[in-house]
Amino acid sequence: MLKNITDAQIHVLGRSKDEAEHTAMQLLTRVGLSAKAANYPCELSGGQQ
C-alpha cells in the first residue's frame, strides 16, 4: 500500500521519496492501517480496502 500512496506524491506533487513516505505513514496511522503498509491492496479485507 505504501507504494500506491507515495507514487502520486512523488510524480504529481514532486515530493521526495522520504517526504512522500513520511506523509503516507501519517495517513495510514490516521486510519489505523500503519501495520499494513507493506501489504498489497489485495491482501486487505474488504473493509480495509
Buried (B, 14 or more C-beta within 10 A) or exposed (E): BBEEBBEEBBEEEEBEEEBBBBBBBEEBEEEEBBEBBEEEEEEEEEEEE
